[in-house]
Amino acid sequence: RSFAAITAWLLKQCSVSPAWDEDDDPATVTSQIVTGLKQAGVAMEAIPKLKSGHGESVCQVLHALCKKALQKQQVVFEAPEWPDEGFAEEAEVDSDAEVKEVDEEDANLDDDEEEVIYSEMIDKKKQALDDSEDFKVVEAQIDPHEWAIELEQVGPQLRVTMPSDAQEWRAHLSQAKEYKHVIEET
């Protein structure tokens, strides 16, 4: 729905009047969008999957329409001008400083220390998860007979009745609105 609205606005910016309504069938809206693109002079190759309103082809259509609308409005983008900041000065090298080689034993000790610290952190996290109430098993304390009685009372209210023509998209829309209304009332 928003794709169709954005496309309609962009087509208006390109001096093309969109030929669809908000309540039209999605297939009709898709074919009208393709017609509008041709009228606006937007050259697009095969345009698959516009009906879904998302995806790469939708982005391509919106990008092409945005470019065309900006051209129509005579908006021109210039290359950015970057200030000349010069190069950063390098730090002075201390030629008197000692250069020390790292022994293999020293390097291995550092790795062992890191491993011990890491394993301690993992153990703490595992213990915290074990103590957490979120991960304990929940046992129901409801009498099965009472549950069955409750189910018999509420069960008919939980059943969904389908309209006579379930394939019609308007029927789906009106049914969803009815369910929303029922949910908001309860």
Sequence and secondary structure as in RCSB ss.txt:
>XXXX:A:sequence
RSFAAITAWLLKQCSVSPAWDEDDDPATVTSQIVTGLKQAGVAMEAIPKLKSGHGESVCQVLHALCKKALQKQQV
VFEAPEWPDEGFAEEAEVDSDAEVKEVDEEDANLDDDEEEVIYSEMIDKKKQALDDSEDFKVVEAQIDPHEWAIE
LEQVGPQLRVTMPSDAQEWRAHLSQAKEYKHVIEET
>XXXX:A:secstr
 HHHHHHHHHHHHTT      TTS HHHHHHHHHHHHHHHT   S     TTS SHHHHHHHHHHHHHHHHHTT 
                   TTS      HHHHHHHHHHHHHHHHHHHHHHHHHHHH GGGS       HHHHHHH
HHHHHHHH     S TT HHHHHHHHHHHHHHHHH 
